[in-house]
């Protein structure tokens, strides 16, 4: 047995228990190995992107950028347990992405129904009196386009097998299937449309106290034991480095593009380490029954 086998397995267990919960192995086996038709082939672009270690970086980037929409951020502040139970929220999100990407059609549709039911209960208004609802199609589209662009961008820079242009378009079209199922409208289906959609939201975005609080929480006071913080710091720094300069300034984050190559080098190192740890237990790399 390799001298690195034990630390490799320990790192994989630590990562999976944080992201997928204490019953990570059972949950992953259920998602990936239950026979039946699926929305997507695991080797298609969405499977390649969502099954890669680069998702850790893309996820941080998405959370930071999403927070700049005042209505979305107020909904998170009012209804999310991101401070009291951040790992539970992460596990729910990770399970939803894994289920809709790799699970059976039945499991994916059930996951969508659960999320839509939760969204109906999330209503309120911002301090300035603007109403919000998590089921609002426009806000759902904002959340979707940020996630799709963040996951794809991180994959193209840090992923094992970056996609070509046609693959990027196919990823956007596949991700749109899930977004429409959740109730989003006017969902982009090509990379060009995705970028145009994001640009169209720019006038609605603003720096708010809750958004800056989320940035400080994610970047300065993550709920992690001290030994895990250096690795997380590399993930978070790489996520910040993928943000547009204007977004970093809105969130009161360092905006020095000259340092981005350094942040990317750290991102490449940490995603390679995560990939090394998870490859031996990665169900995507084994045969998946599809019928």
SULLIN-V933475 format. One record per backbone hydrogen bond with DSSP energy under -0.5 kcal/mol. NH is the residue of the N-H (numbers start at 1). CO is the residue of the C=O. If there is no record, write none. Layout:
nh->{NH	NH}
co->{CO	CO}
This chain:
nh->{5	8	9	10	11	12	13	14	15	16	17	18	19	20	21	21	24	27	28	29	30	31	32	33	34	39	44	47	47	48	49	50	51	52	55	56	58	59	60	61	62	63	64	65	66	67	68	69	70	70	73	74	75	76	77	78	79	80	85	89	90	91	92	93	94	95	96	97	98	99	100	101	102	103	103	105	108	109	110	111	112	113	114	115	116	117	118	119	120	121	121	122	123	124	126	129	131	132	134	134	135	136	140	141	142	143	144	145	146	147	148	149	150	151	152	153	154	155	156	157	158	159	168	169	170	171	172	173	174	175	176	177	177	178	179	180	181	182	183	183	184	185	194	195	196	197	198	199	200	201	201	202	202	204	205	205	206	208	212	213	214	215	216	217	218	219	220	221	221	224	228	229	229	230	232	233	234	235	236	237	238	239	240	241	242	242	243	248	249	250	251	252	253	259	260	262	263	264	265	266	267	268	269	270	271	272	273	274	275	276	277	278	279	281	282	283	285	286}
co->{2	4	5	6	7	8	9	10	11	12	13	14	15	16	16	17	21	23	24	25	26	27	28	29	30	103	41	41	44	44	45	46	47	49	52	53	54	55	56	57	58	59	60	61	62	63	65	66	68	204	69	70	71	72	73	74	75	76	81	85	86	87	88	89	90	91	92	93	94	95	96	97	98	98	99	37	104	105	106	107	108	109	110	111	112	113	114	115	116	117	118	119	121	132	130	126	129	124	119	122	119	133	136	137	138	139	140	141	142	143	144	145	146	147	148	149	150	151	152	153	154	155	164	165	166	167	168	169	170	171	172	173	174	174	175	176	177	178	179	180	179	137	190	191	192	193	194	195	196	197	198	198	199	201	201	202	68	206	208	209	210	211	212	213	214	215	216	216	217	222	225	225	226	226	228	229	230	231	232	233	234	235	236	237	238	239	240	244	245	246	247	249	248	256	257	259	259	260	261	262	263	264	265	266	267	268	269	270	271	272	273	274	275	278	279	281	282	283}
